[in-house]
Amino acid sequence: MNATVKPAKLIKGATGDWEMVIGLEVHAQVTSQSKLFSGASTEFGGEPNTHVSLVDAAMPGMLPVINEECVRQAVRTGLGLNAQINLRSVFDRKNYFYPDSPQGYQISQYKSPIVGEGVVEVELDGGHSVAIGIERLHLEQDAGKLLHDQSPTMSYVDLNRCGVALMEIVSKPDIRDAEQAKAYVTKLRSILRYLGTCDGDMEKGSLRADVNVSVRKPGGPLGTRCEIKNMNSINFIGQAIEYEARRQVEIIEDGGAIDQETRLYDPGKGETRSMRSKEEAHDYRYFPDPDLLPLEFSEAYVAGLKAELPELPDPKKARFIDSFGLSPYDASVLVAERESADFYETVLAGLTDKVRDGKLAANWVINELFGRLNKEGRDITGSPVSATQLAAIVDLIGEGTISGKIAKDLFEIVWQEGGDPRALVEARGMKQVTDLGAIEKVVDDIIAANPDKVAQAKAKPQLAGWFVGQVMKSSGGKANPQAVNDLLKAKLGI
């Protein structure tokens, strides 16, 4: 990346500046039709306890069987994060009692995860970038869900999610402010969606993050961290970090000490609150799960998965810039979501001359189409103008059949009524006039009627723009602007 590194945002305290140190543990639900160790469905919703096998319910004698699709998806994610793939990994039991976990333990990975160290390049505002290290990615089971609002005297448990495969992606403590944290989660979610390994739907809980925050004097020793659990909104992650870091600075500057604890963020109040102290942290008594053999695969298996990976956001952005002359900003907008990039690629595929019109197509996708979709609260999957129709409009501009102004009228017709843009231009007489003879008479009439303006334009050639505007107006916007320009320069002798 050619971007520069932006200095992190410091907190101004009474005793000087403070630096945030942030690490994230992102839990991403693996895209798979069945659970990590059972054949039960992973479909969201459904009546409580209808997607539960005897394995999920921890019935005696039931043995887990690894789901190869989940392994495949974890390896593909590791490759997408430029991470080390461990050819041998081990599943461990993490022992703790909680009512929504019927086994009394969670099958996870401790010392030997499936994926080791990697890195994510994150772009920030102003063309800056930062590299965030990945510590590890491991596979584990999700727990069920306790429902406390179904009865005045009891809590109910829904085990539909119990045993669903999660990838826990642990960052290094490389994040230095809320903006970086938000950009990191956004980029991570984008990579997962491109890979198809997690749908990234935070509202459904498919992606959630635990955020570790501590503060220190810039460059000083690490402070005591607090963990904010189960964040399911990128904006809330930013707000929680800002609040929590400020809270810690105020406590330290008042002479207090930070307790290592788990906290929750209350978006209504905009503050974090204590959930439980880590002073009595569980000893999870990890040990290798005796029912599961170590997970082993070959270099050839990894190489096969790598060969089939889709083009990811960073290489796609570089290609858009190199091949079509897009600005880094425009390329970033197009690759941010896979659907947007796919739409633009389909527009490109419909162009007669991709090199000539690729940049023009990007402008139309971003400014006209995205602008209109945002205004009407629609997403790209519900666009009334298809990629093929938009390609036809861009083609018509590129080849000089219509002007940019006529194209906007054409876009409006296609948006409202649909139809083939080329056929519409023919049927409605929307072609721009390139016949110099027809334009010449209009130019002569305007020059003859405005001798004072002619004198001004000869003295100051940039004033010729007034004549161009007049000619365009009298031709109903159909005159070819380049032809008008050339003709005027010749007639005015400038």
C-alpha positions as CSV (number, residue, x, y, z in Angstrom):
1,M,0.0,0.0,0.0
2,N,1.2,3.5,-0.8
3,A,-0.7,5.1,2.0
4,T,1.0,6.8,4.9
5,V,0.6,5.7,8.5
6,K,-1.6,8.1,10.4
7,P,-0.7,9.0,14.0
8,A,-3.1,7.4,16.5
9,K,-5.6,9.6,18.4
10,L,-4.4,10.3,21.9
11,I,-6.6,11.1,24.9
12,K,-5.9,14.5,26.6
13,G,-5.8,14.0,30.3
14,A,-5.0,16.3,33.2
15,T,-1.5,14.8,33.5
16,G,-0.8,14.8,29.7
17,D,-1.5,12.6,26.8
18,W,-2.6,8.9,27.1
19,E,-2.5,6.2,24.4
20,M,-5.1,3.5,24.0
21,V,-4.1,-0.1,23.4
22,I,-6.8,-2.2,21.9
23,G,-7.1,-5.9,20.9
24,L,-10.2,-7.5,19.5
25,E,-11.5,-11.1,19.6
26,V,-14.0,-11.4,16.8
27,H,-16.4,-14.4,16.8
28,A,-17.5,-15.2,13.3
29,Q,-20.1,-17.9,12.6
30,V,-18.9,-20.2,9.9
31,T,-21.0,-20.4,6.7
32,S,-22.0,-24.1,6.8
33,Q,-25.3,-25.9,6.6
34,S,-24.6,-28.1,9.7
35,K,-22.9,-27.6,13.0
36,L,-19.2,-28.2,13.9
37,F,-19.6,-31.7,15.4
38,S,-23.2,-32.7,14.5
39,G,-25.5,-32.8,11.5
40,A,-28.1,-30.4,13.0
41,S,-29.1,-27.4,10.9
42,T,-27.4,-24.0,11.4
43,E,-30.3,-22.0,9.9
44,F,-31.1,-18.8,11.8
45,G,-34.4,-18.7,13.6
46,G,-36.7,-21.7,13.8
47,E,-38.8,-22.8,16.8
48,P,-36.6,-23.1,20.0
49,N,-34.8,-26.4,20.3
50,T,-35.7,-27.7,16.8
51,H,-32.2,-27.6,15.4
52,V,-30.7,-29.8,18.1
53,S,-29.2,-33.2,17.7
54,L,-28.4,-35.7,20.4
55,V,-24.8,-34.6,20.2
56,D,-25.7,-30.9,20.8
57,A,-27.9,-31.9,23.7
58,A,-24.9,-33.8,25.2
59,M,-26.8,-37.1,25.6
60,P,-24.7,-39.8,27.1
61,G,-22.5,-41.8,24.7
62,M,-22.9,-39.3,21.8
63,L,-19.6,-38.6,20.1
64,P,-18.6,-35.5,18.1
65,V,-17.7,-35.9,14.4
66,I,-15.8,-33.0,12.8
67,N,-17.6,-31.2,9.9
68,E,-15.0,-31.0,7.1
69,E,-16.8,-27.9,5.5
70,C,-16.1,-25.9,8.7
71,V,-12.4,-26.9,8.6
72,R,-12.3,-25.9,4.9
73,Q,-13.8,-22.5,5.7
74,A,-11.4,-21.9,8.6
75,V,-8.4,-22.6,6.3
76,R,-9.8,-20.4,3.5
77,T,-10.2,-17.6,6.1
78,G,-6.7,-18.0,7.3
79,L,-5.4,-17.8,3.7
80,G,-7.5,-14.6,3.2
81,L,-5.8,-13.1,6.3
82,N,-2.3,-13.9,5.0
83,A,-1.9,-16.1,8.0
84,Q,0.1,-19.2,8.8
85,I,-2.0,-22.4,8.3
86,N,-1.1,-25.1,10.9
87,L,-1.2,-28.5,9.3
88,R,-1.8,-30.1,12.7
89,S,-4.2,-28.7,15.3
90,V,-5.8,-30.0,18.4
91,F,-9.4,-29.6,19.8
92,D,-9.5,-29.0,23.5
93,R,-12.2,-29.0,26.2
94,K,-12.6,-25.7,27.9
95,N,-14.4,-26.6,31.1
96,Y,-17.0,-24.3,32.7
97,F,-20.6,-24.7,33.8
98,Y,-23.3,-22.5,32.2
99,P,-26.9,-23.5,31.7
100,D,-26.9,-22.9,27.9
101,S,-24.0,-25.3,27.4
102,P,-25.3,-28.8,28.1
103,Q,-21.9,-30.5,27.9
104,G,-20.5,-28.6,30.8
105,Y,-17.5,-27.7,28.5
106,Q,-16.9,-26.1,25.2
107,I,-14.9,-27.8,22.5
108,S,-12.4,-25.2,21.4
109,Q,-8.7,-24.9,20.5
110,Y,-6.1,-23.7,23.0
111,K,-2.4,-24.2,22.4
112,S,-2.6,-25.6,18.8
113,P,-5.1,-23.6,16.7
114,I,-5.9,-24.3,13.1
115,V,-4.5,-20.9,12.0
116,G,-1.5,-18.9,13.4
117,E,-0.2,-15.4,12.8
118,G,-1.5,-13.2,10.0
119,V,-2.0,-9.5,9.1
120,V,-4.9,-7.3,7.9
121,E,-4.1,-4.0,6.1
122,V,-6.6,-1.4,7.2
123,E,-7.4,1.9,5.4
124,L,-8.2,5.0,7.4
125,D,-9.6,8.4,6.3
126,G,-7.2,10.6,4.4
127,G,-5.4,7.8,2.5
128,H,-3.7,6.5,5.7
129,S,-3.3,2.9,6.5
130,V,-2.3,0.6,9.4
131,A,-1.3,-3.0,9.5
132,I,-3.1,-5.0,12.3
133,G,-1.5,-8.2,13.3
134,I,-3.6,-11.4,13.7
135,E,-2.5,-13.6,16.6
136,R,-4.5,-16.7,15.8
137,L,-7.8,-18.1,14.4
138,H,-9.3,-21.1,16.1
139,L,-12.5,-23.1,15.7
140,E,-14.9,-23.6,18.5
141,Q,-18.6,-24.3,19.3
142,D,-21.1,-21.6,20.0
143,A,-23.3,-21.9,23.1
144,G,-27.1,-21.9,23.3
145,K,-29.2,-18.9,24.4
146,L,-30.9,-18.2,27.7
147,L,-34.3,-16.5,27.5
148,H,-35.2,-14.6,30.6
149,D,-38.4,-12.9,29.4
150,Q,-40.6,-15.9,28.7
151,S,-41.6,-16.6,32.3
152,P,-41.8,-14.6,35.6
153,T,-40.1,-17.4,37.6
154,M,-37.9,-19.3,35.2
155,S,-35.3,-18.9,32.5
156,Y,-35.8,-20.9,29.3
157,V,-33.0,-22.3,27.2
158,D,-32.9,-22.5,23.4
159,L,-30.1,-24.8,22.1
160,N,-30.6,-24.1,18.4
161,R,-27.2,-22.2,18.3
162,C,-25.5,-24.8,20.5
163,G,-22.7,-26.4,18.6
164,V,-22.7,-24.0,15.7
165,A,-19.2,-23.5,14.4
166,L,-17.4,-20.2,15.2
167,M,-14.1,-18.9,14.1
168,E,-12.5,-16.8,16.9
169,I,-10.1,-14.4,15.2
170,V,-7.8,-12.8,17.8
171,S,-6.0,-9.6,16.9
172,K,-2.7,-8.5,18.4
173,P,-2.9,-5.4,20.6
174,D,-1.9,-3.2,17.6
175,I,-5.0,-1.0,17.5
176,R,-4.5,2.5,18.9
177,D,-7.9,4.2,18.6
178,A,-11.6,3.8,18.0
179,E,-11.3,4.7,14.3
180,Q,-8.7,2.0,13.7
181,A,-10.9,-0.6,15.6
182,K,-14.0,0.2,13.5
183,A,-12.0,0.1,10.3
184,Y,-10.4,-3.2,11.3
185,V,-13.8,-4.9,12.0
186,T,-15.2,-3.4,8.7
187,K,-12.3,-4.8,6.7
188,L,-12.4,-8.2,8.5
189,R,-16.1,-8.5,7.7
190,S,-15.5,-7.5,4.1
191,I,-12.8,-10.2,3.7
192,L,-15.1,-12.9,5.3
193,R,-17.9,-11.9,3.0
194,Y,-15.7,-12.1,-0.1
195,L,-14.5,-15.5,1.0
196,G,-18.0,-16.6,1.8
197,T,-16.9,-18.0,5.1
198,C,-19.2,-15.9,7.3
199,D,-22.2,-13.7,6.2
200,G,-21.1,-11.0,8.6
201,D,-24.7,-10.2,9.7
202,M,-24.1,-8.5,13.1
203,E,-27.8,-8.1,13.8
204,K,-28.3,-11.9,13.7
205,G,-25.1,-12.4,15.8
206,S,-23.1,-14.0,13.0
207,L,-20.3,-11.6,13.8
208,R,-19.6,-10.2,17.3
209,A,-16.6,-8.9,19.0
210,D,-15.1,-8.8,22.5
211,V,-13.0,-5.6,22.8
212,N,-10.0,-5.4,25.2
213,V,-9.1,-1.8,26.1
214,S,-6.2,-0.5,28.3
215,V,-4.5,2.9,28.4
216,R,-0.9,3.9,29.0
217,K,1.4,6.9,28.7
218,P,2.6,6.9,25.0
219,G,5.2,4.2,24.6
220,G,5.0,3.2,28.3
221,P,4.4,-0.2,29.8
222,L,1.0,-1.8,29.1
223,G,-1.9,-0.9,31.5
224,T,-4.5,-3.2,33.0
225,R,-7.1,-4.2,30.4
226,C,-10.8,-4.5,30.6
227,E,-12.8,-6.6,28.2
228,I,-16.1,-5.4,26.7
229,K,-18.1,-8.4,25.8
230,N,-20.4,-9.3,22.9
231,M,-20.4,-6.1,20.7
232,N,-22.6,-6.5,17.7
233,S,-22.4,-3.1,16.0
234,I,-19.3,-1.4,14.5
235,N,-20.5,2.0,15.7
236,F,-21.1,0.8,19.2
237,I,-17.6,-0.7,19.2
238,G,-16.2,2.8,18.5
239,Q,-18.4,4.4,21.2
240,A,-17.5,1.8,23.8
241,I,-13.8,2.2,23.2
242,E,-14.0,6.0,23.5
243,Y,-16.0,5.8,26.7
244,E,-13.9,3.0,28.3
245,A,-10.6,4.6,27.6
246,R,-11.7,7.9,29.0
247,R,-13.1,6.1,32.1
248,Q,-9.8,4.4,32.7
249,V,-7.8,7.7,32.3
250,E,-10.0,9.5,34.8
251,I,-9.6,6.6,37.4
252,I,-5.8,6.5,37.1
253,E,-5.5,10.3,37.2
254,D,-7.6,10.4,40.4
255,G,-5.1,8.0,42.0
256,G,-7.1,4.8,41.5
257,A,-6.3,1.5,39.9
258,I,-8.0,-0.3,37.0
259,D,-9.5,-3.6,38.0
260,Q,-9.2,-6.3,35.3
261,E,-12.8,-7.1,34.6
262,T,-15.4,-8.0,32.0
263,R,-17.7,-5.1,31.1
264,L,-20.9,-4.6,29.0
265,Y,-21.7,-1.6,26.8
266,D,-25.0,0.1,27.3
267,P,-25.8,2.0,24.0
268,G,-28.8,3.7,25.5
269,K,-26.6,5.4,28.2
270,G,-23.4,5.4,26.1
271,E,-21.4,3.8,28.8
272,T,-19.8,0.6,29.9
273,R,-20.6,-1.1,33.2
274,S,-19.1,-3.9,35.2
275,M,-20.3,-7.5,34.4
276,R,-17.9,-9.6,36.4
277,S,-14.4,-9.3,37.9
278,K,-11.6,-11.3,36.3
279,E,-9.9,-11.5,39.8
280,E,-11.7,-14.8,40.3
281,A,-11.1,-15.8,36.7
282,H,-12.0,-19.4,35.8
283,D,-9.3,-22.0,35.5
284,Y,-10.8,-23.6,32.4
285,R,-8.7,-26.7,32.9
286,Y,-8.1,-27.1,29.1
287,F,-7.1,-30.6,28.0
288,P,-7.2,-32.3,24.6
289,D,-10.7,-33.6,23.8
290,P,-10.4,-37.4,24.1
291,D,-13.2,-38.0,21.6
292,L,-11.4,-36.1,18.8
293,L,-8.2,-37.0,17.1
294,P,-5.7,-34.1,16.2
295,L,-6.8,-32.4,13.0
296,E,-4.2,-33.0,10.3
297,F,-4.2,-32.2,6.6
298,S,-1.5,-31.9,3.9
299,E,0.2,-29.0,2.1
300,A,-1.6,-30.1,-1.0
301,Y,-5.0,-29.7,0.7
302,V,-4.1,-26.1,1.6
303,A,-2.7,-25.3,-1.8
304,G,-5.9,-26.6,-3.5
305,L,-8.0,-24.3,-1.3
306,K,-5.6,-21.4,-2.0
307,A,-5.9,-21.9,-5.8
308,E,-9.6,-21.5,-5.6
309,L,-9.8,-18.4,-3.5
310,P,-11.7,-15.4,-5.0
311,E,-10.0,-12.1,-5.7
312,L,-10.0,-10.3,-2.3
313,P,-10.6,-6.6,-1.7
314,D,-6.9,-5.4,-1.7
315,P,-5.8,-7.0,-5.0
316,K,-9.1,-6.1,-6.6
317,K,-8.6,-2.5,-5.6
318,A,-5.1,-2.5,-7.0
319,R,-6.4,-4.0,-10.3
320,F,-9.1,-1.4,-10.6
321,I,-6.6,1.4,-10.1
322,D,-4.0,0.0,-12.5
323,S,-6.3,-1.2,-15.3
324,F,-8.9,1.6,-15.4
325,G,-7.2,4.6,-13.8
326,L,-9.6,4.8,-10.9
327,S,-8.7,7.0,-7.9
328,P,-7.8,5.1,-4.8
329,Y,-10.9,6.5,-3.1
330,D,-13.3,5.3,-5.9
331,A,-11.6,1.9,-6.0
332,S,-12.0,1.6,-2.2
333,V,-15.8,2.5,-2.4
334,L,-16.3,-0.2,-5.1
335,V,-14.4,-3.0,-3.3
336,A,-15.8,-2.3,0.2
337,E,-18.6,-4.8,-0.3
338,R,-18.5,-7.8,-2.6
339,E,-22.0,-7.0,-4.1
340,S,-20.7,-3.5,-5.2
341,A,-17.6,-4.9,-6.7
342,D,-19.5,-7.6,-8.5
343,F,-22.0,-5.0,-9.9
344,Y,-19.1,-2.9,-11.2
345,E,-17.4,-6.0,-12.7
346,T,-20.7,-6.8,-14.5
347,V,-20.9,-3.2,-15.9
348,L,-17.3,-3.6,-17.1
349,A,-18.2,-6.9,-18.8
350,G,-20.9,-5.1,-20.8
351,L,-18.7,-2.3,-22.1
352,T,-17.4,-2.3,-25.7
353,D,-14.2,-0.5,-24.6
354,K,-13.3,-1.3,-21.0
355,V,-10.0,0.7,-21.0
356,R,-11.7,3.8,-22.5
357,D,-14.8,3.8,-20.3
358,G,-13.8,1.9,-17.1
359,K,-13.3,5.1,-15.1
360,L,-16.5,6.7,-16.5
361,A,-18.4,3.5,-15.5
362,A,-17.0,3.8,-12.0
363,N,-18.2,7.4,-11.8
364,W,-21.7,6.4,-12.9
365,V,-21.8,3.4,-10.4
366,I,-20.7,5.5,-7.5
367,N,-22.2,8.9,-8.1
368,E,-25.4,8.3,-10.0
369,L,-26.4,4.8,-9.0
370,F,-25.1,4.6,-5.4
371,G,-26.2,8.2,-4.8
372,R,-29.7,7.4,-6.0
373,L,-29.9,4.1,-4.1
374,N,-28.8,5.8,-0.8
375,K,-31.4,8.6,-1.3
376,E,-34.2,6.0,-1.7
377,G,-32.9,3.7,1.1
378,R,-32.3,0.7,-1.2
379,D,-29.3,-1.6,-1.5
380,I,-27.6,-2.7,-4.7
381,T,-29.5,-6.0,-4.9
382,G,-32.8,-4.0,-5.3
383,S,-31.5,-1.6,-8.0
384,P,-34.1,-0.7,-10.7
385,V,-31.2,-0.1,-13.1
386,S,-29.3,-3.3,-13.8
387,A,-25.5,-3.5,-14.4
388,T,-26.2,-4.4,-18.1
389,Q,-28.5,-1.3,-18.5
390,L,-25.9,0.9,-16.9
391,A,-23.1,-0.5,-19.1
392,A,-25.3,0.4,-22.2
393,I,-25.7,4.0,-20.9
394,V,-21.9,4.3,-20.3
395,D,-21.2,2.9,-23.8
396,L,-23.5,5.4,-25.4
397,I,-21.6,8.3,-23.7
398,G,-18.2,6.8,-24.5
399,E,-18.9,6.4,-28.2
400,G,-20.3,10.0,-28.4
401,T,-23.9,9.0,-29.2
402,I,-25.3,10.9,-26.2
403,S,-23.8,13.6,-23.9
404,G,-23.4,13.3,-20.2
405,K,-26.5,15.6,-19.7
406,I,-28.7,13.4,-22.0
407,A,-27.3,10.3,-20.2
408,K,-28.8,11.6,-16.9
409,D,-32.2,12.0,-18.5
410,L,-31.8,8.5,-20.0
411,F,-30.8,7.1,-16.6
412,E,-34.0,8.6,-15.1
413,I,-36.2,6.9,-17.8
414,V,-34.5,3.5,-17.2
415,W,-34.9,3.9,-13.4
416,Q,-38.6,4.7,-13.7
417,E,-39.7,2.7,-16.6
418,G,-36.9,0.2,-17.5
419,G,-36.1,-0.7,-21.0
420,D,-33.1,-1.0,-23.3
421,P,-31.1,2.3,-23.3
422,R,-30.1,2.0,-26.9
423,A,-33.7,1.4,-28.1
424,L,-34.9,4.3,-25.9
425,V,-32.3,6.7,-27.4
426,E,-33.5,5.7,-30.9
427,A,-37.2,5.8,-30.1
428,R,-37.1,9.2,-28.3
429,G,-34.6,11.0,-30.5
430,M,-32.1,11.5,-27.8
431,K,-28.9,11.3,-29.9
432,Q,-26.6,14.2,-29.6
433,V,-26.0,16.3,-32.8
434,T,-22.5,15.9,-34.2
435,D,-23.4,17.3,-37.6
436,L,-21.3,20.4,-37.8
437,G,-23.6,22.0,-40.4
438,A,-26.6,21.9,-38.0
439,I,-24.6,23.3,-35.1
440,E,-22.8,26.0,-37.2
441,K,-26.0,27.9,-37.9
442,V,-26.8,28.1,-34.1
443,V,-23.2,29.2,-33.4
444,D,-23.4,31.9,-36.1
445,D,-26.7,33.3,-34.8
446,I,-25.4,33.6,-31.2
447,I,-22.2,35.2,-32.3
448,A,-24.1,37.7,-34.5
449,A,-26.5,38.6,-31.6
450,N,-23.7,39.2,-29.0
451,P,-20.9,41.4,-30.5
452,D,-19.9,42.7,-27.0
453,K,-19.5,39.1,-25.7
454,V,-17.4,38.3,-28.8
455,A,-15.0,41.1,-28.0
456,Q,-14.7,40.0,-24.4
457,A,-14.1,36.3,-25.4
458,K,-11.3,37.4,-27.8
459,A,-9.6,39.4,-25.0
460,K,-10.2,36.6,-22.5
461,P,-10.6,33.2,-24.2
462,Q,-11.9,31.4,-21.0
463,L,-15.1,33.5,-21.5
464,A,-15.9,31.4,-24.5
465,G,-17.6,29.0,-22.1
466,W,-20.6,31.4,-22.1
467,F,-21.1,30.7,-25.8
468,V,-20.9,27.0,-25.3
469,G,-23.6,27.2,-22.7
470,Q,-25.9,29.2,-25.0
471,V,-25.4,26.8,-27.9
472,M,-26.1,23.8,-25.7
473,K,-29.2,25.5,-24.4
474,S,-30.6,26.3,-27.8
475,S,-29.9,22.8,-29.0
476,G,-31.8,21.3,-26.1
477,G,-28.5,19.8,-24.8
478,K,-28.1,17.6,-27.8
479,A,-25.2,19.4,-29.5
480,N,-21.9,17.6,-29.0
481,P,-20.0,19.8,-26.5
482,Q,-16.6,19.0,-28.0
483,A,-17.8,19.9,-31.5
484,V,-19.3,23.2,-30.2
485,N,-16.0,24.1,-28.5
486,D,-14.0,23.4,-31.6
487,L,-16.3,25.4,-33.8
488,L,-16.5,28.4,-31.5
489,K,-12.7,28.6,-31.2
490,A,-12.4,28.6,-35.0
491,K,-15.2,31.3,-35.4
492,L,-13.9,33.5,-32.6
493,G,-10.3,33.1,-33.6
494,I,-9.1,32.1,-30.2
